[in-house]
Amino acid sequence: MPTCEQETGPRLLRPSIVVQVHGEADVPTVPQIREHVVDLIEQGRRRLVVDLLGVTFIDSTGLGVLSILE
């Protein structure tokens, strides 16, 4: 089963927060990614950097979740 893990505590890269995504970013894992990013936004974090270096596969739903960061 595909997995997608985010860092338990986002790294602070002044003045941005870095969210590291690992594994696959697809239909089964996107809800977890979306929830994590939305939680950060609701906490007032406005500058997010999504680190996709650890992503081995991304589909259209994975790309779609990135669009909420506009």
N, C-alpha and C positions, 0 to 999 in steps of 0.2 A: 504494500500500500504506500502511495506517495506520502512524503512528509514535508512539512514546511515549518521551520523553526525560526522564531525571532529571538533576538537577544532578550533575556529576561528583564534586564534594565537597559533601556536605550542609552547608547553612548552620547555624551554631549560633545559636539564638535562646534565650538563657539562660532556663531550663535545658533547653530543648528543641532537637531537631534538626528542621529544616524540609526536607522532601522535596518538591521541585517537580516536578509531572507536567505534561507538555505534549503536546498532540495528542489522540489517541484512547486511551481506556482500555477495551479490549474484548478479545475472545478472542485475537487475535494478539499483543497487547502486555502482557496481564496477567502472563504468566510472568516477564517482565523486571521489572515493578514488584514482584511478589511476592519475587523473588530479592533485589532491592535492599533491600526493607524487612526481610526475614528476616535478611540479612547485618548490618544495623544492630542488630537486636534481639540477634543472637548476639554482637555486639561489646559488649553491655551497655547499649546505648542503650534507655532505657525510656520516654522522653518524646518522641514523634514528632508533628510537625505535618505533615499532608499538604496542600500548597498545590495546589488544583485550579483556580486561576484560569486557567491555560493549557490546560485540557481543553476540547476542542471537542465531544466525544461520550463518553458513558460508558454501558456496557450492564450487564446483571446480573452478569457476571463481574468487571467493574470495581468495582462496588459490593461484590461478595463479597470481593475482596481487602482492602477496607477493614475488613471484619469481623474480620480476624486481628489487628487493632490493639487489640482490647479489652484 
